[in-house]
Amino acid sequence: LDGRFVQDKQMVLGLDSGGVVMVTLTKEQDGDRIIYYLEQQTAAVEHEDILTGLDTWEMDGSIATVGADQRLNIFSHSLALVHAFQPAHARFISSVACSTMHNVLATSSREGVVRVWDTRQTRPARTVYRNETRPPSCITWSGEQEVVVGSSTGDLVVVDTRGKEN
């Protein structure tokens, strides 16, 4: 489904089976040929349906995944499950994006909602965008306070995450 580098030669891959796997890129010299391999290191299966999104925090390699099972999982860089939120949304979760600030991320769902999460809080999620006629299909951060929401109708909306819940 998706993949992100977490170190120079190490990446995490999201699988459509609901799992994530850590792989390392290695190379072998055979005469004048160099052969590259992806070696599986660690695997975790924590979703009960297909994985629909994956992102990482650059500062420590932590990983966030979302799935069709309406679940949001946060993994350490070694794929140990740190947080699990289920249901994170009322319908299919379409995307996840990690902020440059650790423990902060955004999720979007086909119910027409974007939520910003701060996993350090007792109530970690708050809704920052709601539009059922233009449901979000993907999201990405633009700086520390704004999320760009791409809708299933092709619209792009910039949302200030400091705004009141709507």
C-alpha positions as CSV (number, residue, x, y, z in Angstrom):
1,L,0.0,0.0,0.0
2,D,2.6,2.6,1.1
3,G,6.1,2.9,2.4
4,R,8.3,5.4,4.2
5,F,12.1,5.4,4.9
6,V,12.7,5.5,8.7
7,Q,16.5,5.4,8.4
8,D,19.0,5.6,5.6
9,K,18.6,2.0,4.4
10,Q,15.5,0.9,6.4
11,M,11.9,1.4,5.5
12,V,8.5,0.5,6.8
13,L,5.9,-0.9,4.3
14,G,2.2,-0.9,4.8
15,L,0.5,-4.0,3.5
16,D,-3.0,-4.4,2.2
17,S,-3.4,-7.3,4.6
18,G,-3.6,-4.9,7.5
19,G,0.0,-5.3,8.6
20,V,3.2,-3.3,8.5
21,V,6.7,-4.7,8.0
22,M,10.1,-3.2,8.5
23,V,12.6,-4.0,5.8
24,T,16.3,-3.2,5.3
25,L,17.9,-2.6,1.9
26,T,21.1,-4.6,1.6
27,K,23.5,-5.1,-1.3
28,E,25.8,-8.0,-2.3
29,Q,28.6,-7.8,-4.8
30,D,28.8,-10.8,-7.2
31,G,31.9,-10.1,-9.4
32,D,31.1,-6.9,-11.2
33,R,27.4,-7.0,-10.4
34,I,25.8,-5.5,-7.4
35,I,22.5,-7.1,-6.3
36,Y,20.1,-5.3,-3.9
37,Y,17.8,-7.1,-1.6
38,L,15.0,-6.1,0.8
39,E,15.3,-8.1,4.0
40,Q,12.3,-8.4,6.3
41,Q,13.3,-7.4,9.9
42,T,10.0,-7.0,11.9
43,A,6.3,-7.4,11.1
44,A,3.2,-6.4,12.9
45,V,-0.5,-7.1,12.0
46,E,-2.8,-4.9,14.1
47,H,-5.6,-4.1,11.6
48,E,-8.5,-6.4,11.0
49,D,-9.0,-5.1,7.4
50,I,-6.9,-3.4,4.7
51,L,-4.5,-0.7,5.6
52,T,-5.5,2.6,4.0
53,G,-2.8,4.9,5.2
54,L,0.6,5.1,6.7
55,D,2.9,8.0,7.8
56,T,6.0,8.5,10.0
57,W,7.4,11.1,12.4
58,E,10.8,11.9,11.0
59,M,12.4,12.8,14.4
60,D,12.2,9.2,15.8
61,G,10.8,6.9,13.2
62,S,7.4,6.3,15.0
63,I,4.7,5.2,12.6
64,A,1.0,5.9,12.3
65,T,-1.4,3.6,10.4
66,V,-5.1,3.7,9.6
67,G,-7.4,1.1,8.1
68,A,-10.7,0.2,6.7
69,D,-11.5,-1.2,10.2
70,Q,-11.8,2.4,11.5
71,R,-8.7,2.0,13.6
72,L,-5.7,4.3,14.2
73,N,-2.5,2.7,15.4
74,I,0.7,4.3,16.6
75,F,3.9,2.2,16.6
76,S,7.3,2.8,17.9
77,H,10.2,2.7,15.4
78,S,10.6,-1.0,16.3
79,L,6.9,-1.7,15.5
80,A,5.8,-2.1,19.1
81,L,2.2,-0.9,19.4
82,V,2.1,2.3,21.5
83,H,-1.5,3.5,21.0
84,A,-4.6,2.0,19.4
85,F,-7.8,4.0,18.9
86,Q,-10.9,2.1,17.7
87,P,-13.1,3.4,16.3
88,A,-11.1,6.5,15.4
89,H,-13.9,7.6,13.0
90,A,-17.4,6.5,12.3
91,R,-16.6,5.4,8.7
92,F,-13.7,4.2,6.5
93,I,-10.5,6.2,7.3
94,S,-9.0,7.4,4.1
95,S,-5.7,9.0,5.2
96,V,-3.2,9.8,8.0
97,A,-0.5,12.5,8.2
98,C,2.0,13.0,10.9
99,S,2.9,16.5,11.9
100,T,6.4,17.8,12.4
101,M,5.4,18.0,16.1
102,H,5.8,14.6,17.7
103,N,2.6,12.9,18.9
104,V,0.4,15.1,16.7
105,L,-1.2,13.8,13.6
106,A,-4.3,14.2,11.4
107,T,-6.8,11.6,10.0
108,S,-9.5,11.9,7.4
109,S,-12.6,9.8,6.9
110,R,-15.3,9.2,4.3
111,E,-17.8,10.5,6.9
112,G,-16.6,13.9,5.8
113,V,-14.4,14.6,8.9
114,V,-10.8,15.5,9.6
115,R,-9.5,15.1,13.1
116,V,-6.3,16.3,14.7
117,W,-4.8,14.0,17.3
118,D,-2.4,14.7,20.2
119,T,-1.8,11.3,21.7
120,R,-0.4,13.0,24.9
121,Q,-3.9,14.2,25.8
122,T,-6.6,12.3,27.7
123,R,-9.1,13.3,24.9
124,P,-6.6,13.1,22.0
125,A,-8.9,13.9,19.0
126,R,-10.7,17.0,17.9
127,T,-12.6,17.6,14.7
128,V,-11.1,20.5,12.7
129,Y,-13.1,20.0,9.4
130,R,-16.5,18.6,8.5
131,N,-18.0,18.5,5.1
132,E,-20.2,15.5,4.1
133,T,-20.8,16.7,0.5
134,R,-17.0,17.0,-0.1
135,P,-15.6,14.2,2.0
136,P,-11.8,14.2,2.4
137,S,-9.8,11.6,0.6
138,C,-6.3,12.7,1.6
139,I,-4.5,15.1,3.9
140,T,-1.1,16.5,4.5
141,W,0.4,19.1,6.8
142,S,1.5,22.5,5.6
143,G,3.6,23.8,8.5
144,E,2.7,23.1,12.2
145,Q,-0.8,24.6,12.3
146,E,-2.4,23.9,8.9
147,V,-3.7,20.8,7.1
148,V,-4.4,20.6,3.4
149,V,-7.4,18.5,2.8
150,G,-8.0,16.9,-0.6
151,S,-11.6,16.0,-1.2
152,S,-13.1,13.2,-3.3
153,T,-14.6,15.9,-5.5
154,G,-11.1,17.3,-6.4
155,D,-11.2,20.4,-4.1
156,L,-8.3,21.4,-1.9
157,V,-9.0,23.2,1.4
158,V,-6.5,24.6,3.8
159,V,-7.7,24.2,7.4
160,D,-6.2,26.0,10.4
161,T,-6.0,23.4,13.1
162,R,-6.2,26.1,15.8
163,G,-9.8,26.9,14.9
164,K,-12.8,25.9,16.9
165,E,-14.2,22.5,16.5
166,N,-16.9,22.4,13.9
